Amino acid sequence: MKKTQSATTNSLSGNTGLPLYQRVVAVLREAILRGEFPIGSQLPTENELCERFDISRHTVRAALRELRAQNLVTSRRGSGTTVIHPDDNPQTYVHRTGTIADLVQYALGRWDIVDSEMVELDEAQARRLDSAVGARWLRMRACRYQDEPANPVSWTEFYLHADYAQVARLIGKDTRPIHELVQELYGAQVDEVTQTMRAVEVPEYVARRLKLKKRSTVISVERIYRLANGKVIEASTNLYPAANFQFEIKLRRTGQPMPAEAFPGN
């Protein structure tokens, strides 16, 4: 499909209070809505957007990710990013609300670190973390207990960017969420967390840790933590016994978001 030549302004001077990637989103969304990029046309490539706005690839990818979340575009490897009609993806319903603090309700408790090592990312891991194949990240796996080992709450596997790997020495000793430790030690503040939940079959080695039967259903909560420029600094996969998990969303007619709470069922 032929790319549409764009006259989109290169200026990101407006909305200076927003993170950089959100300012890019605002400019591209406005161009799409006014018809500069018609339905079925393609947005400029990542490289072209980097040059157009003088921004990093991390920032471009964060902006495109948000445009996809708003159901304005769709992306396919090798085919670029295509503008779509909002009704072209009717089966997807996404509720986005709350703050970063609302997403770490399970952060408290006692951690039992099972292993910790620097690993080189394979292709799938690199794609998930917006990183390079072979890049070195810290991987830690741990079991978390509410009070004592007899009451396991969850199994967590997380990846931490090598730039912030020294945080590992505090995990298990400090009960604060990892992204808060990163901010304290390095001054790097997380601006956005993407959370995805799904029901999955528990891996056998996790079933033993959580005292579950083989092939039991668990709730997988995956989180990706990004800086304001879109750079991923942390990712986690948390597995919770389905019987002890509840997710609650509160909505107000005013349009003001209420927190999304995740907590163990009673």
Buried (B, 14 or more C-beta within 10 A) or exposed (E): EEEBEBEBBEEBEEEEEBBBBBBBBBBBBEBBEEEBBEEEBBBBEBEEBBEBBEBBBBBBBBBBBBBBBBBBBBBEEEEBBBBBEEEEEEEEEEEEBBEBEBBBEBBEBBBEEBEBEEEEBEEEBBEBBBBEEEBBBBBBBBBBBBEEEEEBBBBBBBBBBEEBBBBBEBBBEBEBBBBBBBBEEEEBEBBBBBBEBEEEEBBEEBBEBBEBEEEBEBBBBBBBBBBBBBBBBBBBBBBBBBEBBEEEEEEEEEEEBEBBBBEBEE
